Amino acid sequence: KWAILHSNIEYQGDWSSNGVRYKPNDLVKYGGTILRCNTGHTSTGVIDSDKFDIEFFGFNFNDE
């Protein structure tokens, strides 16, 4: 029997639509929410919600 000791989770910063390669378990900030990539892919245009799961809910606050 095997147990996962480290799932290679890596924070990638803000989500980018400029052809960035995301791999499973990459954490990406989109708005104020942190998403976890579930399928390896290269980003194009708008974010594909089928390829990410919500890791932490959040919000953006940009005013007083």
C-alpha positions in Angstrom: 0.0 0.0 0.0 1.2 3.5 -0.9 0.5 6.9 0.7 1.0 10.3 -1.0 3.5 12.2 1.0 3.7 15.3 -1.2 1.3 16.1 -4.1 3.6 18.7 -5.7 1.3 21.7 -4.9 2.8 24.9 -6.3 1.4 28.5 -6.1 1.6 30.1 -9.6 0.2 33.6 -8.7 -2.5 35.4 -10.7 -4.1 33.4 -13.5 -2.8 34.5 -16.9 -4.5 34.0 -20.3 -1.2 34.4 -22.2 -0.4 30.8 -23.0 0.8 29.7 -19.5 1.1 26.0 -19.0 -0.7 24.9 -15.8 -0.2 21.4 -14.4 -2.4 19.4 -11.9 -2.2 20.8 -8.3 -1.0 24.3 -9.4 -2.7 26.9 -7.3 -3.8 30.0 -9.2 -5.4 33.3 -7.9 -8.4 34.4 -9.9 -10.1 37.5 -8.5 -9.9 36.9 -4.8 -10.3 33.1 -5.0 -7.6 30.5 -5.1 -8.2 27.7 -7.6 -6.5 24.3 -7.9 -5.8 23.0 -11.4 -7.2 19.5 -11.9 -6.2 19.0 -15.6 -2.9 20.0 -17.2 -3.5 22.6 -20.0 -2.2 25.8 -21.6 -4.3 28.9 -20.8 -6.1 30.7 -23.7 -8.5 33.6 -23.5 -11.0 33.1 -20.6 -10.5 30.7 -17.7 -12.0 27.2 -18.2 -13.8 26.4 -14.9 -13.9 22.7 -15.8 -10.1 22.6 -15.4 -10.0 24.2 -11.9 -11.5 23.4 -8.5 -12.1 26.0 -5.8 -9.4 25.6 -3.1 -10.2 28.7 -1.1 -13.1 31.1 -1.5 -12.2 34.8 -1.4 -13.0 38.3 -2.6 -11.2 41.4 -3.9 -11.6 44.6 -2.0 -10.2 47.6 -3.9 -11.7 50.6 -2.1 -12.2 52.2 1.3 
